Amino acid sequence: MQTLKAIKNSDAKANSFSDREFPMLDADFDFIARVANEKTGIQLGNHKRDMIYSRIVRRIRLLKLQTFAEYCEYLNSHPEKEMTNFTNAITTNLTSFFREEHHFDFLRSTVLPEIKSKNRVSKKLRVWSAGCSTGEEPYSLAMTFHRAFSDVSGWDIKILATDLDTNVVSHGKAGVYVPDRVEGLSASILKKNFNVVVPASGRGNAYEVSPHLKRYITFNRLNLLGDWPMKGGFDVIFCRNVVIYFNKDAQRILFDRYAEMLKPNGYLFIGHSETLHGVTSRFESLGRTIYRKIS
Ligand SMILES: C[S@@+](CC[C@H](N)C(=O)[O-])C[C@H]1O[C@@H](n2cnc3c(N)ncnc32)[C@H](O)[C@@H]1O
């Protein structure tokens, strides 16, 4: 049973949102959380109320609405106009170049030598960065492969980079990053793989990924909960820091679909706070959030 204190706290929480410039009632938040879960798999618990308020309020201002209730009504009656903006608003896109660097070390030391031998006849390497955000992950993969395959010619290397959020897919395609985004990269990596450009915004220099890396990658919008147009045959799938927001059922369905998309013994890399333990038995753990499909 809820204590009086807990009831008072939850009332205070609800009131703190109904008192704001644009009131957000419990029913509004519940509606937003339900649509988010149905359309994207993202779960929005009560602790996400502040985040949702600040992200959706921007849409409310742009649409010149007065309340969250009006926004919910608009989303409900005009999904074709608003759903993409809504899903773009609720995604969390935190990423960086060579994030979780041990994954790239493992690719270099173990996965790529194995693939060079296993795929020596087809000379094909197929990789999927699922939930690629603004592109730092697939470009880190491209840098790793470009270097690792510099001693052999004729390899056909393709990286598919997909995300639900249309804004981050456009950013990834453009491949232009402000200095803050590349500050973790060494001077020699920057020199070899980026060109200094002056963006249209005119706000200082930026770094554009060189064409020799862009050619490996195809960026597309794709909802991991929806239909996938790809045939499969991937050697490696990166799906890192994406399912952390999904419930266990959605995770199980997704990982089983990844198993179907991977070649026998294909590799799956997930995020540092994610696990397949208790979710699917289609993969064996190689440690440190690296898995191999059981054939
Ligand atoms: C935190 S970022 C992770 C980026 C990158 N993988 C990394 O680890 O640095 C999570 C990404 O997953 C995407 N995402 C969330 N739900 C999705 C879905 N249902 N389908 C496709 N992408 C989704 C978000 O738009 C976001 O860009």
The ligand as a Gaussian input file, in Angstrom:
#p B3LYP/6-31G(d) Opt

LIG

0 1
 C       22.546000       6.227000     -27.363000
 S       22.479000       6.106000     -29.112000
 C       23.758000       4.909000     -29.406000
 C       24.622000       5.275000     -30.593000
 C       25.770000       4.290000     -30.867000
 N       25.273000       2.978000     -31.170000
 C       26.722000       4.246000     -29.714000
 O       26.725000       3.285000     -28.931000
 O       27.491000       5.198000     -29.543000
 C       20.981000       5.149000     -29.352000
 C       20.408000       5.300000     -30.754000
 O       19.385000       4.325000     -30.930000
 C       18.380000       4.891000     -31.745000
 N       17.107000       4.156000     -31.583000
 C       16.285000       4.117000     -30.506000
 N       15.195000       3.375000     -30.758000
 C       15.335000       2.909000     -32.016000
 C       14.535000       2.082000     -32.864000
 N       13.353000       1.588000     -32.465000
 N       14.984000       1.829000     -34.107000
 C       16.176000       2.324000     -34.542000
 N       16.975000       3.117000     -33.791000
 C       16.559000       3.398000     -32.545000
 C       18.305000       6.331000     -31.277000
 O       17.725000       7.187000     -32.243000
 C       19.767000       6.657000     -30.982000
 O       20.381000       7.344000     -32.030000

